[in-house]
């Protein structure tokens, strides 16, 4: 017997436009339709959501940890489950657990864990993001410089084979450590290639975009900046339409005015998408943790190494949406797209995520008018309810 119900009592944002006085009909974990509330068939079970709004679940393509766990420290299925579960109360229904630059052994273990999580259909698991190790030491950020290295034939083959077994595989690379031909081969194999942790110039970034790179990792952070004669990777991310770019909207990584400038100037079809770059702290009260044997401290809304270097973000997705909407001034519909539709598009998953249309995943977040998360569904299954 099929499971069919309707979410009622809230205005609905379908990823494109708003629907007032309508209900979201779900059948067997997929969206069936958005229909006028008065037109619901009598045999459909109604689930009253109590006002506010329903929106597509958030998609986060850069999540290093959560629930007290870092993927680097425990590259296994249990950690992936913990990370995915930790982000659900903040409206994230699909995410890429992210491995920060590490040893070949840890990288292989993370890939194996991702493959197992795929087979086990871990709720919220979208695939993996391997951030490094093929980066630039000059823009290493919190990555261990001793582990950064050029990409080899074996590394390329590992990524291409992993992509065959994962729904999504995104890897952040720097042109300083990877040749354009490798990017072309990876992109052809379905790997999403992102440019980041790089001091590269505009012309090189453009060449890599032409080779198949399609994303830029955490815009403005750990990259060459916009100058009067050299736009750098930051300028390339904004000016080159083929590139989407992740953005950490916490008021610490990027100034609100800089965000406004970037949003106004961004050339499409690529978009600026919200990412959390979250670490183990999300969903916990922990004040410190380790990464590659180095202590990271949580204080005043940021995560830093002892020398003050930013190390990921103490950020969840609904907080990023509030910031981009309430502080930066982005219209609410666009802020929601930046957290759902646009990241889904960036990793080739907009056919099933980031919007409500017939056959898309019934990944739903119920929000109050004040943008608090009230309830969350993944594939039509209720996975979080505030106060319960």
Steps between C-alpha positions, in 0.01 A plus 500: 500500500636841410563769762318816397445815705473877464680772694252778567466831683807684372592703196721298268820604320564255218850627415361745247187664636266513799164324531242634747208283611652185353613161627809295414399145406758228564485141376758233585770750589456716191315820428179425313353847461423839651123543501245746643420395855129488416566253220661229715341159454324371811717188514828695534635519855551867592797604716441848641823701523367792701580801286831639386645360179609179329815506290724247329750347740841667508794355307848555648796410280770566762458342843811389686323377809221525755367336812849492650648311205746593225511282190881522509518347848251221438459429127226239538126458443415570865663842474320577174171409672586722797592796280186472289281466809665799671406736217135391467371731779637792299303406187774320305360191331787421260869561555849410388713387796832668430848361554763764562850429362628178657713192430430263209389240755241730660380612159449139389313424823270799451420390145427146619272642772320712242444199279362303795275792602363506146415129512342541844302805382599713798237776529642834385816356344551648155859399428847620593704817473876441503652840579862433410766374523580649158509864607745791519714532811495877448123499569486203736277659766455240774614211276819325612771606252689174557207311344449721193635345181455494120246266343642178354361247254403282796315788669308573181406135455385479863264796453360369173435157650340653812264705287361179351377396846388836644198714405719810513875543531632854526871570535671831573829542316743782429644556152844508664469126572285363215531521121203610285497163322433325831210737570357422157523126565343531844214718373434256215478222758236695693717639779406856598825695503527809718785752503619613841788552740684655209704809413424460131418789269192569290635360171594168657166475678327564168704224334403258777134595465526429129657163588200409716533656846155629597517615864719722719545410867406757770514821297755760620655263753835329437535641148654782297293816540363756254759761402500786255711316241446139606150379594637188667299189571242705691440717195491198272235334718277806463567583135507154338144381446590132492612512864280473806656604830446395859467777759535484878242756615582540869617862512852382584633345181367767262379855571130562422589781257737270314223242475261759358758607241562138398129421471436808289793422269472121466470383141280197427392237451726412795376622837632589843385226737495488878730250671563458870856360496378363833723316742441254785350771724160517328230365728734490802633726777862395445757782518792333321594202285794376295571486127808315372633509855459877540263661749218718367328738738134611496452860612281798409328319215819389326735202492872570494840340535718627783659752262160649414459334160134430423431126494162432349191668641276475804197533273180316417290553187196673651736750667664563163158564347405741777829687454475525122135614526496720810853646496607494135148583382439218251131444427368191683420298189855549372650422840310169501617422145860567606461225760309247291451536125832663414724251687295216350566646155871541578540126556258382231213401729232759419289234329418359845609751767453869578148537363149357518381348173336172406749222581755702698608378842260595778779671693312772684574755770220671689604848616336753725453853370804589712708236317519244776499135392180334621508165324701311237420213264748298292347291220161557659607368842482736796852520645475803730233688689588791726416438865458127454 
